[in-house]
Amino acid sequence: MSMALTYSSPGKLGSIPPDFNLPGVDGRSYRLSDFKDSRALVLVFMCNHCPYVIATQDRINQLTKDYSPRGVSVVGINSNDAIRYPDDSFEQMKKRAKEKNFAFPYLVDESQEVAKAYGAVCTPEFFVYGATPAGFQLQYLGRLDDNWKDSDAVSRRDLAEALEAILAGRKPSTDQKSAMGCSIKWK
């Protein structure tokens, strides 16, 4: 199995998020409108088998716990081809969410239409939408922090900095570092 390192492309800041309707490992279906009351929405394109996701999933979960009380919703979306990558099957997603006690909804994008609509290319890749009077707008697209491999060596928490700016009513810095990880496994 190849773990081709892929970097995200810069997003079009200010763009609105495409709608989705995806099943979660908790038995519910989720739409964009389910998060309309959030101050910020973080969509994480992730999966089970990618070493970059495995190394950061506990940090993603902790970020969810830290920011949920402040009106931030975090949603994990797995768009990988589960036929070629059985570790990313819906059943395996359910197991992982339970083992890791994910504090966020973990959704499957079996058709891969959602990943394509967002322009997601790698796992983990973080799309952060801030609430505005006109609805959600993309304000950050990039990495979680500056050390995917070692949480103890992190010196810059890019995603948290973006959320702090949004929650303070400011726009995050436009100096956004690309997410890097395994390429999404397209069908």
C-alpha positions, -999 to 999 in steps of 0.1 A, spaced: 0 0 0 15 33 -10 14 62 14 20 89 -11 27 121 7 3 148 -6 0 185 3 -33 204 2 -38 232 -22 -46 267 -9 -83 271 -5 -104 299 -17 -108 318 15 -143 332 19 -160 304 -1 -191 288 13 -191 251 22 -209 227 -1 -238 209 16 -236 172 25 -257 144 38 -236 116 52 -241 87 76 -221 87 108 -207 58 128 -233 67 155 -262 57 133 -273 93 125 -270 111 92 -255 146 92 -261 176 70 -243 209 69 -274 226 84 -270 204 116 -241 227 125 -257 261 116 -256 273 152 -219 268 155 -195 297 157 -170 277 137 -171 244 118 -140 223 113 -143 196 87 -114 171 89 -109 148 59 -94 117 76 -94 80 76 -83 50 97 -51 37 80 -30 68 72 0 72 96 -5 110 95 -40 106 108 -31 79 133 -4 102 147 -28 132 151 -62 116 159 -58 121 197 -49 158 191 -79 162 169 -101 146 196 -86 169 223 -91 199 201 -128 189 198 -131 186 236 -113 220 241 -133 240 215 -168 223 216 -178 243 248 -169 275 229 -193 268 200 -170 250 176 -181 218 158 -156 193 145 -166 167 120 -145 138 106 -151 127 71 -136 95 56 -138 95 17 -113 67 11 -121 37 -12 -129 11 14 -128 -17 -12 -91 -12 -19 -84 -1 17 -105 -23 40 -91 -6 71 -112 24 61 -145 5 59 -175 18 78 -172 -11 102 -136 -3 109 -146 34 113 -171 24 140 -144 4 158 -119 33 157 -144 59 169 -153 36 198 -117 27 207 -106 63 206 -138 77 221 -141 103 193 -159 134 206 -169 144 171 -191 128 145 -172 105 121 -189 103 87 -184 82 57 -183 97 22 -187 65 2 -195 82 -31 -165 105 -26 -187 134 -39 -182 154 -7 -144 152 -9 -146 163 -46 -170 191 -38 -146 205 -11 -115 199 -31 -100 177 -4 -68 158 -15 -52 144 16 -57 130 52 -58 147 75 -69 180 59 -86 207 78 -113 231 64 -124 257 90 -155 277 83 -163 307 105 -199 318 110 -208 351 94 -241 369 89 -242 354 54 -235 318 67 -203 298 70 -172 310 51 -139 293 46 -114 310 68 -86 284 72 -74 255 51 -43 237 62 -25 217 88 -33 209 125 1 220 137 38 220 129 47 185 139 24 157 128 47 130 141 54 141 177 28 160 197 55 169 223 75 187 197 47 210 185 56 247 186 28 261 164 -8 251 167 -20 265 134 -56 252 136 -61 264 172 -47 298 163 -72 301 134 -100 291 158 -89 316 184 -90 344 157 -124 333 145 -138 332 180 -124 366 187 -142 380 156 -110 383 136 -99 367 104 -71 341 108 -37 348 93 -37 342 55 -2 326 60 -17 291 61 6 261 58 -7 232 37 -20 201 53 1 171 45 -7 134 46 -17 104 26 -36 111 -6 -73 104 -5 -77 69 -20 -99 75 -50 -120 48 -66 
